[in-house]
Amino acid sequence: MTPLDIDLLLTALVSVLVLVGLIVSRLKMHPLLALLVVSVGVGFATSMEPEAIVSHVITGAGKTLGAVGVVIALGAMLGKILADAGVTEQIAEVILKRTSDRMIPWAMMMVAFVIGIPMFFEVGLVIMLPLIFSVARKLESQARFKGSAYVYVGVPVIAALAAMHGMVPPHPGPLTAIAALKTSVGPTMLYGFLAAIPAMILGGPLYGAFISPRMSTRPDQVLLDQFTLAEKADDQPRTSVWLGVLAALLPAILMLIHAVAEMVLPKGNAILNMAGFLGNPLIAMLLGVLFAGASLVLARGGDAGQLRESLGKSLKPIASIIMIIAGGGAFQELLTSAKVGDAIVHLTQQSAFPPLILGWLIAMLLSVSTGSATVGIVGAAGLLAPLAGADPSLNLPLLALSIGCGSLFFNYANHAGFWMVKESFGMTMGEATKTISVVQSIVAVVGLIVVLLLNAAVTVI
């Protein structure tokens, strides 16, 4: 390693510590302001030109708003329609009536498992928030659980969505590793499912049952009121549950169709192109909102003006969340542009770990330092691609999976997902660390252990 590499690594570490200090100290700085201040500080600390710093801040925030912010806004609209129509309340009632308190996290994990197959982590979470809040609010109101019912119900969802996002194609991370290592989707998907199941069980229901009695987390009341229906008049007509479920799952269905089409159709195929358009998260969420509004409101005699007003109100509680996530994108962009990832690569090149462990470590270090799982996967896969081509005994699908698992480790303050969980659930920095950061670390470590066990089993066979 060079002195420059050491300076970059120290800059990344200090920037995260300063960020946390600004937020939790007596200053109590708003996370958006803290993220922007630290981002600018990283730019000056790494000798960037002032114009370049501003450009990177704008680029990072803009990319994140385009990729995540608009989708979250559409998800909030969809959640509001489902809540106003009573759909999430009905589904919550079904889960609570047919499932014991002890099995509720397992039921929520399975729902998130299905939702998470085609959906990004942030998109899946915004789809699941109305159901998480509805189930947890009922548990809370019935005094059926001590501690934070929202953590009890939410942690299994976070674990399942994270596991699917990092381990199972057709998510972009695993697909990127597959392409770089020149391996195939089928075996990687099979191994991914085998690794994801124990990972999300340990990081979800089991860890959630341990941590939730020790926490008192409760989302902001305004956000709760948006995504849940506290009381329902007896004479109010009930929406068809199946129609509501279809409306809620339509974006996931469209994304799943796109994922399947990618695996079975050649590039350039007209059907694949159309599936790619309809399955894009933004388009899929837009169609979901339009379908829900038409089928659950307008077709039942609802007023279009009231629907528009309701959708407008749905954006107010999440405006702060979206802007904080944009600030996280700016912080991530500055760390990436400062070449912190290159310093991590130089560090790992001096190690002598086995390829499967090395891939996990590189992806983990890049993801933690830059705030981007994608950077972790691209960097690790690119670095190990020559080794993958030169060693015929290396199990490439397992190497791709190992890299994906490593990219999940310790999602923290420079990740957009961290801020989405923190702000959505109304958590402090410490509470968010105990949930999403620890949950994803459990998922990442368990995933690596399964990879090594699978590799040993395949070698023996």
Residue pairs with C-beta under 8 A, 6 or more apart in sequence:
1 343
1 346
1 347
1 350
2 346
4 343
5 342
5 343
5 346
5 347
6 343
8 46
8 338
8 339
8 340
8 342
8 343
9 340
9 343
9 344
9 347
9 369
11 42
11 45
11 46
11 338
11 340
12 42
12 335
12 338
12 340
12 369
12 370
14 45
15 38
15 41
15 42
15 45
15 331
15 335
16 412
16 413
16 414
18 38
18 41
19 34
19 35
19 38
19 331
19 413
19 414
20 413
20 429
22 29
22 33
22 34
22 37
22 38
23 29
23 31
23 34
23 429
24 428
24 429
24 430
29 37
31 324
31 327
31 419
31 423
32 320
32 323
32 324
32 326
32 327
34 327
35 324
35 327
35 328
35 330
35 331
36 57
36 327
36 330
38 331
39 53
39 56
39 57
39 60
39 327
39 330
39 331
39 333
39 334
40 53
40 57
40 334
42 331
42 334
42 335
42 338
43 50
43 52
43 53
43 56
43 57
43 334
43 338
44 53
46 338
46 339
48 56
48 337
48 338
52 337
53 334
56 330
56 333
56 334
56 337
57 330
57 333
57 334
58 330
59 333
60 329
60 330
60 331
60 332
60 333
60 334
61 326
61 327
61 329
61 330
61 333
62 326
62 329
63 329
63 333
64 325
64 326
64 328
64 329
64 330
64 332
64 416
65 322
65 325
65 326
65 329
68 122
68 325
68 329
68 416
68 420
69 322
69 325
69 326
70 282
71 122
71 123
71 126
71 281
71 282
71 285
72 122
72 126
72 318
72 321
72 322
72 325
72 420
73 315
73 318
73 322
74 282
74 285
74 286
74 288
74 289
75 123
75 126
75 127
75 129
75 285
76 126
76 226
76 314
76 315
76 317
76 318
77 289
77 311
77 314
77 315
78 127
78 247
78 248
78 251
78 285
78 288
78 289
78 292
79 88
79 126
79 127
79 129
79 130
79 226
79 227
79 314
80 226
80 227
80 310
80 311
80 313
80 314
81 247
81 289
81 292
81 293
81 296
81 297
81 307
81 310
81 311
82 88
82 130
82 244
82 247
82 248
82 292
82 296
83 89
83 130
83 134
83 226
83 227
83 228
83 229
84 229
84 297
84 310
85 239
85 244
85 292
85 296
85 297
86 229
86 232
86 236
86 238
86 239
87 239
87 241
87 244
87 245
87 247
87 248
87 296
88 130
88 131
88 133
88 134
88 227
88 228
88 229
88 244
88 248
89 134
89 228
89 229
89 232
90 238
90 239
90 241
90 244
91 131
91 134
91 241
91 244
91 245
92 131
92 134
92 135
92 138
93 138
94 241
95 104
95 107
95 108
95 135
96 104
96 135
96 138
96 139
99 106
99 107
101 139
101 144
101 145
104 135
104 139
104 152
104 153
105 152
105 153
105 155
105 156
105 204
105 205
105 208
105 209
106 156
106 205
108 128
108 131
108 132
108 135
108 153
108 156
108 157
109 156
109 157
109 159
109 160
109 200
109 201
109 204
109 205
110 160
111 128
111 131
111 157
112 124
112 128
112 156
112 157
112 159
112 160
112 161
113 160
113 164
113 196
113 200
114 252
115 124
115 127
115 128
115 161
115 249
115 252
116 124
116 160
116 161
116 163
116 164
116 165
117 164
117 168
117 252
117 256
117 259
118 170
118 252
118 255
118 256
118 258
118 259
118 279
119 127
119 161
119 251
119 252
119 255
119 281
120 165
120 171
120 172
120 281
121 161
121 162
121 165
121 417
122 325
122 416
122 417
122 420
123 251
123 281
123 285
124 161
124 164
124 165
125 157
125 158
125 161
125 417
125 420
125 421
125 424
126 420
127 248
127 251
127 252
128 157
128 161
129 227
129 424
130 227
130 228
132 150
132 153
132 154
132 157
133 150
133 219
133 223
133 224
133 227
133 228
134 227
134 228
134 229
135 153
136 149
136 150
136 152
136 153
136 154
137 149
137 224
137 228
137 230
139 145
139 149
139 152
139 153
140 149
140 150
140 218
145 152
145 212
146 213
147 212
147 213
147 214
147 215
147 216
148 212
148 215
148 216
148 217
148 218
149 212
150 217
150 218
150 219
150 425
151 208
151 211
151 212
151 215
151 217
151 425
151 435
152 208
152 209
152 212
153 208
154 208
154 421
154 425
154 435
155 203
155 204
155 205
155 207
155 208
155 211
155 212
155 435
155 439
156 200
156 204
156 205
156 208
157 204
158 204
158 421
158 435
158 436
158 439
158 440
159 199
159 200
159 201
159 203
159 204
159 207
159 208
159 439
159 440
159 442
159 443
160 196
160 200
160 204
162 200
162 203
162 408
162 411
162 417
162 436
162 439
162 440
162 443
163 195
163 196
163 199
163 200
163 203
163 408
163 443
163 447
164 171
164 196
164 200
165 171
165 173
165 373
165 408
166 173
166 174
166 373
166 404
166 405
166 407
166 408
166 443
166 444
166 447
167 174
167 192
167 193
167 195
167 196
167 199
167 401
167 404
167 405
167 408
167 447
168 174
168 189
168 192
168 193
168 196
169 175
169 178
169 185
169 188
169 189
169 192
169 259
169 263
170 185
170 258
170 259
170 262
170 263
172 374
173 373
173 374
173 377
173 404
173 407
174 188
174 189
174 192
174 377
174 400
174 401
174 404
175 185
176 374
176 377
176 378
176 381
177 188
177 377
177 380
177 381
177 399
177 400
177 401
177 403
177 404
178 184
178 185
178 188
178 397
178 400
180 378
180 381
180 382
180 385
181 381
181 384
181 385
181 388
181 396
181 399
181 400
182 385
182 388
182 389
182 396
183 388
183 396
183 397
183 399
183 400
184 397
185 263
187 397
188 397
188 400
188 401
190 397
191 397
191 398
191 401
191 451
191 454
192 401
192 404
194 450
194 454
195 401
195 405
195 446
195 447
195 450
195 451
195 454
196 447
198 446
198 450
199 405
199 442
199 443
199 444
199 446
199 447
199 450
200 443
202 442
202 443
202 446
203 439
203 440
203 442
203 443
203 446
204 439
207 438
207 439
207 442
211 434
211 435
211 438
215 431
215 434
217 425
217 426
217 427
217 431
217 435
218 224
218 426
219 424
219 425
219 426
220 317
220 426
222 316
222 317
223 317
223 318
223 424
223 426
226 313
226 314
226 317
237 300
239 296
239 300
243 295
243 296
244 296
247 288
247 291
247 292
247 295
247 296
248 288
248 292
250 284
250 287
250 288
250 291
250 292
251 281
251 284
251 285
251 287
251 288
252 284
254 278
254 279
254 283
254 284
254 287
254 288
255 279
255 281
255 284
256 279
257 275
257 278
257 279
258 275
258 276
258 278
258 279
258 280
259 279
261 269
261 271
261 272
261 275
261 276
261 279
262 272
262 275
262 276
265 271
265 272
265 275
266 272
277 283
278 284
278 287
289 311
293 307
293 311
296 302
297 307
298 304
298 307
320 423
321 419
321 420
321 423
321 424
324 419
324 423
325 416
325 419
325 420
327 419
328 371
328 413
328 414
328 415
328 416
328 418
328 419
329 416
331 371
331 413
331 414
332 370
332 371
332 372
332 414
332 415
332 416
335 369
335 370
335 371
335 414
336 370
336 371
336 372
336 375
340 369
340 370
341 366
341 369
341 370
341 375
341 379
344 362
344 365
344 366
344 369
344 379
345 362
345 366
345 379
345 383
347 365
348 358
348 361
348 362
348 365
348 383
349 383
351 358
351 361
353 361
355 384
355 387
355 388
355 391
355 394
355 399
356 395
356 398
356 399
356 402
356 448
356 451
356 452
356 455
357 402
357 448
357 452
358 384
359 380
359 381
359 384
359 399
359 402
359 403
359 406
360 402
360 403
360 405
360 406
360 444
360 448
360 451
361 406
362 376
362 379
362 380
362 383
362 384
362 403
362 406
363 373
363 376
363 377
363 379
363 380
363 402
363 403
363 404
363 405
363 406
363 407
364 376
364 406
364 407
364 409
364 410
364 444
365 376
366 372
366 375
366 376
366 379
366 380
366 407
367 373
367 375
367 376
367 377
367 406
367 407
367 408
367 409
368 409
368 410
368 412
370 376
370 414
371 412
371 413
371 414
371 415
371 416
372 415
373 407
373 408
373 415
374 407
376 403
376 406
376 407
377 403
377 404
377 407
380 403
380 406
380 407
381 400
381 403
384 399
384 403
387 394
388 394
388 396
388 399
395 455
395 458
398 451
398 454
398 455
398 458
401 447
401 451
402 447
402 448
402 451
404 447
405 443
405 444
405 447
405 448
405 451
406 444
406 448
407 444
408 440
408 441
408 443
408 444
408 447
409 440
409 441
409 444
409 445
410 437
410 440
410 441
410 444
411 417
411 418
411 436
411 437
411 440
412 418
412 433
412 437
413 419
413 429
417 436
418 432
418 436
418 437
421 427
421 432
421 435
421 436
422 428
422 429
422 431
422 432
422 436
425 431
425 432
425 435
427 435
